[in-house]
Amino acid sequence: MKDGFIKAAAGVPLCTVADVAANTNEIKRLIAKADEMKINLLALPELCVTGYTCGDLFFSEALLTAAKTALIEIAEYTVGKYPVIIVGVPLLYSSKLYNCAAVIANGKIIGIVPKTYMPNYAEFYEQRQFSSGMLVGKEAFLTVGGMSVPFGTDLIFAHNEMPEYTFGIEICEDLWAATPPSEKLCRGGAAVIINPSASNEVIGKAEYRASLISSTSARLFCGYIYASSGSGESTQDLVYSGHCLICENGTTLAENAPFEEKELTVTELDLKKLAGERHKNTSFEPLSGLKIISFEQNIITTEITRNIAKNPFVPTDTEDIKSRAEAILRIQSYGLKKRLAHTHSKTAVIGISGGLDSTLALLVAVRAMKILNRPLSDILAVTMPCFGTTSRTRSNSEKLCNLLGVTFKEVNITNAVNQHFSDIGQDPDNLDVTFENSQARERTQVLMDIANKTGGMVIGTGDLSELALGWATYNGDHMSMYAVNSSVPKTLVRYIIRHEAESADNALKKVLLDILDTPVSPELLPADEKGEIAQKTEDLVGPYELHDFFLYHILRNGESPKKIYRLALIAFSGIYDRETIKHWLTVFIRRFFSQQFKRSCLPDGPKVGSVTLSPRGDWRMPSDASAALWLKEAEELK
């Protein structure tokens, strides 16, 4: 529960239709199992105390009396047990029968929610036996075991100490309705929706069901626990599969596929993350007037078993990577196409270094020119060797440009930079920041002047990761007329180039793969004695895979350093030790805050993902904001 995580489970007890005693024992067995696992929320299927397919047996007083007695027995069994349990049971209220979900916490039935929508079509005949929860008035109570229990569709259950730990309930068909109760419940404060269900299996239904649950969790920024009846419920014409899903904001975290027959489907829900999503989204409007029921549950450190991606910007599935890469390239190239057409630019001028970012920018420019039906010779790729340029990067630059069919030009800036050193009194043997930045600014001047000379515009190459770290020379590579990579993080740049390499001919593929294998470097310091790159960015500023991880969780989810550190330890287990992660997290925070002034005056660039740093769009931050609060928390990590 610490850091906002709760452990959630959807359970499928073996059901014996109409055998309440057998079903009660099964339910108790699953509760015991969930207690051992320290599960916070255990959702069980619709009418699991009796079985969903009892038909007209629901008119039997014997069955209903046994169900109510069983509910009391189950509640008593939970005394001292950790989970909060949601169990499906038929209950009478004012002489009408309701299909209910009872919420049980530490021996007490704290609330009962009736089903709102009664399906009465095709194979369903619920209106024959059950009444709709819409008929229940506000402030209704149902007596169970001598206790008066809140009863109605407007109940929200809230942890007494953890404000983001809240849940509401809708039952089976409620999810499929045009106006599902979950909408009202989430707007009223529920972070999690629990759905006890009995959904029979027919061809295509499982896929539709999964899509519906996932999209509901995305639309409502919620966790969704769906527990459906298993094969023991099958009778006459209907077959049940035990399909269970746990989703979070559009992502399926855990699933018991149809007929998989897994008793418990378990994962963790990140409630702080969901709260952050709602906080940011101005279309998510709160709703008042629902009844809040408080419950207690000891706050413990929840073991995280869900996947924590070490590259959160990159899809894990190969086909997803391909489609993501294509989508990003289309956004970038069509954005650049518009800018080139609007400004009537005769050329697109790019500084080509033989590195990742300039390669991606060049590939984007090639696509843009093809969309415009213009010759690729209108792209002017300029390499500007100086003190740190190696033969490897220089060679790859020229090969790449020749293979792509763009205009390649070399402007050696060594003499110009040495003249500048003489003008300002810089000792050329002093390899300080002035030594480095003089080269970066000279390169930008060359590009800008060539663009002026050819009636063109300079295409920026810097990526999102560099912007976050401020790893750019102010008014050097920091500046351009359109920055095509500005919302693409470094880890994703690699995958996009690899995607392009896989579809290229052998010669181009060989060059692209060698660029991918080249260490990331601005090449502003002299090469080593072997003529190889001496200045490696990741040795100086830290591994980009760590920084992209930090960037994602800080910007996308608003996470604290403490939580990011915890997630990073899981994601990078066996790759980086605790001290390394803590060190680079501290570096990231310090640089992210101190370098905002560079981001406050960025050139335009296409937004391609949910995390960007444009001062005109997604990120508005004071240039002089203090990092003290974040650094203090990071420095106290253990």
Buried (B, 14 or more C-beta within 10 A) or exposed (E): BEBBBBBBBBBBBBBBBBBBEBBBBBBBBBBEBBBEBBBBBBBBBBBBBBBBBBBEBBEEEEBBEBBBBBBBBBBEBBEEBBBBBBBBBBBBBEEEBBBBBBBBBBEBBBBBBBBBBBBEEEEBBBEEBBBBBBBBEEEBEBEBBEEEBBBBBBBBBBBEEBEBBBBBBBBBBBBBBEEBBBBBBBBBBBBBBBBBBBBBBEEEBBEEBBEBBBEBBBBBBBBBBBBBBBBBBBBEEBBBBBBBBBBBBEEBBBBBBBBBBBBBBBBBBBBBBBBBBBEEEEEBEEEEEBBBBEBEBEEEEBEBBBEBEBBBBBBEEEEEBBEBBBEBBBBBBBBBBBBBEEEEBBBBBBBBBBBBBBBBBBBBBBBBBEBBEBEBEBBBBBBBBBBBBBEBBBEBBBBBBBBBEBBBBEBEBBEBBBEBBEEEEBEEEEBEEBBBBBBBBBBBBBBBEBBEEBEBBBBBBBBBBBBBBBBBBBBBBBBBBBBBBBBBBBBBBBBBBBBBBEEBEEEBBBBBBBBBEBBBBBBBBBBEEEEBBBBEBBEEBBBBBBBBBBBBBBBBBBBBBBBBBBBBBEBBEEEBEEEBBBBBBBBBBBBBBBBBEBBBEBBBBBBBBEBBBBBEEBBEEEBEEEBEEBBEBBEEBE
